[in-house]
Amino acid sequence: MRVISKKALKDFAEIHPDALSSLEDWNTRVLAADWHSSVDVLKDFPTTSDRVGTCHVFNIAWNKYRLIAVIHYPRMGKSGNTTEGRVYVRHILTHREYDKDAWKKECGC
Protein backbone atom coordinates (compact mmCIF):
# COMPACT_ATOMS: atom_id res chain seq x y z
CA MET A 1 0.00 0.00 0.00
CA ARG A 2 1.08 3.57 -0.58
CA VAL A 3 0.48 6.27 2.06
CA ILE A 4 -0.73 9.68 0.93
CA SER A 5 0.23 12.04 2.74
CA LYS A 6 3.21 11.31 4.90
CA LYS A 7 3.48 15.07 5.45
CA ALA A 8 0.34 14.91 7.60
CA LEU A 9 2.04 12.31 9.80
CA LYS A 10 5.16 14.43 10.14
CA ASP A 11 3.24 17.64 10.82
CA PHE A 12 1.12 16.01 13.52
CA ALA A 13 4.17 14.45 15.20
CA GLU A 14 5.85 17.86 15.35
CA ILE A 15 2.91 19.20 17.37
CA HIS A 16 2.37 15.96 19.33
CA PRO A 17 5.81 14.30 19.71
CA ASP A 18 4.33 11.51 21.84
CA ALA A 19 2.56 10.25 18.69
CA LEU A 20 5.75 9.91 16.62
CA SER A 21 6.62 6.27 17.31
CA SER A 22 3.01 5.13 16.87
CA LEU A 23 2.68 7.04 13.59
CA GLU A 24 5.96 5.58 12.34
CA ASP A 25 4.78 2.08 13.29
CA TRP A 26 1.42 2.66 11.58
CA ASN A 27 3.17 3.93 8.43
CA THR A 28 5.58 0.95 8.33
CA ARG A 29 2.77 -1.56 8.73
CA VAL A 30 0.62 0.10 6.05
CA LEU A 31 3.50 0.26 3.56
CA ALA A 32 4.04 -3.49 4.01
CA ALA A 33 0.33 -4.33 3.80
CA ASP A 34 -1.39 -6.10 0.94
CA TRP A 35 -4.98 -5.08 1.57
CA HIS A 36 -7.85 -5.90 -0.77
CA SER A 37 -10.76 -5.24 1.62
CA SER A 38 -11.58 -3.85 5.05
CA VAL A 39 -11.31 -7.43 6.37
CA ASP A 40 -7.60 -7.33 5.52
CA VAL A 41 -7.21 -4.04 7.41
CA LEU A 42 -8.80 -5.57 10.50
CA LYS A 43 -6.42 -8.53 10.30
CA ASP A 44 -3.44 -6.14 10.52
CA PHE A 45 -5.04 -3.78 13.05
CA PRO A 46 -7.59 -5.94 14.92
CA THR A 47 -7.92 -3.81 18.05
CA THR A 48 -7.08 -0.40 16.68
CA SER A 49 -9.19 -0.01 13.55
CA ASP A 50 -12.85 0.69 12.85
CA ARG A 51 -14.72 1.44 9.67
CA VAL A 52 -16.97 4.51 9.73
CA GLY A 53 -18.76 5.18 6.46
CA THR A 54 -16.12 5.23 3.75
CA CYS A 55 -13.30 5.89 6.24
CA HIS A 56 -11.13 3.78 8.48
CA VAL A 57 -10.34 5.09 11.95
CA PHE A 58 -7.07 3.97 13.53
CA ASN A 59 -6.16 4.43 17.17
CA ILE A 60 -2.75 6.06 17.52
CA ALA A 61 -0.52 6.24 20.61
CA TRP A 62 -2.57 3.78 22.66
CA ASN A 63 -5.88 5.39 21.70
CA LYS A 64 -4.76 8.93 22.54
CA TYR A 65 -5.18 10.10 18.93
CA ARG A 66 -7.24 9.05 15.92
CA LEU A 67 -6.04 8.77 12.34
CA ILE A 68 -8.83 8.98 9.74
CA ALA A 69 -8.00 7.47 6.35
CA VAL A 70 -9.72 6.59 3.10
CA ILE A 71 -8.43 3.39 1.51
CA HIS A 72 -8.43 2.71 -2.22
CA TYR A 73 -7.72 -0.97 -2.62
CA PRO A 74 -5.72 -2.36 -5.55
CA ARG A 75 -7.87 -3.33 -8.51
CA MET A 76 -7.45 -4.78 -11.95
CA GLY A 77 -7.27 -2.20 -14.71
CA LYS A 78 -8.56 -2.61 -18.28
CA SER A 79 -5.06 -3.46 -19.47
CA GLY A 80 -4.88 -6.36 -17.02
CA ASN A 81 -2.45 -4.58 -14.70
CA THR A 82 -3.24 -4.21 -11.02
CA THR A 83 -3.28 -0.68 -9.64
CA GLU A 84 -1.38 0.14 -6.48
CA GLY A 85 -3.46 0.42 -3.30
CA ARG A 86 -3.46 3.80 -1.60
CA VAL A 87 -4.22 5.00 1.90
CA TYR A 88 -5.18 8.67 2.01
CA VAL A 89 -4.62 10.24 5.43
CA ARG A 90 -7.51 12.67 5.84
CA HIS A 91 -7.11 13.69 9.48
CA ILE A 92 -5.10 12.96 12.59
CA LEU A 93 -7.03 14.22 15.57
CA THR A 94 -6.93 14.50 19.32
CA HIS A 95 -9.92 12.94 21.06
CA ARG A 96 -11.38 16.39 21.65
CA GLU A 97 -11.24 17.13 17.90
CA TYR A 98 -12.46 13.64 17.01
CA ASP A 99 -15.47 13.92 19.33
CA LYS A 100 -16.70 17.03 17.48
CA ASP A 101 -17.59 14.66 14.58
CA ALA A 102 -16.78 17.26 11.87
CA TRP A 103 -14.63 14.63 10.11
CA LYS A 104 -17.67 12.39 9.57
CA LYS A 105 -19.02 14.54 6.73
CA GLU A 106 -16.05 13.51 4.62
CA CYS A 107 -16.78 9.84 5.34
CA GLY A 108 -20.39 9.89 4.23
CA CYS A 109 -21.85 9.80 7.72
Sequence and secondary structure as in RCSB ss.txt:
>XXXX:A:sequence
MRVISKKALKDFAEIHPDALSSLEDWNTRVLAADWHSSVDVLKDFPTTSDRVGTCHVFNIAWNKYRLIAVIHYPR
MGKSGNTTEGRVYVRHILTHREYDKDAWKKECGC
>XXXX:A:secstr
 EEE HHHHHHHHHH GGGHHHHHHHHHHHHH   SSHHHHHHHSTTTEEEETTEEEEEETTTTEEEEEEEE   
B TTS B   EEEEEEEEEHHHHHT GGGGGGT 
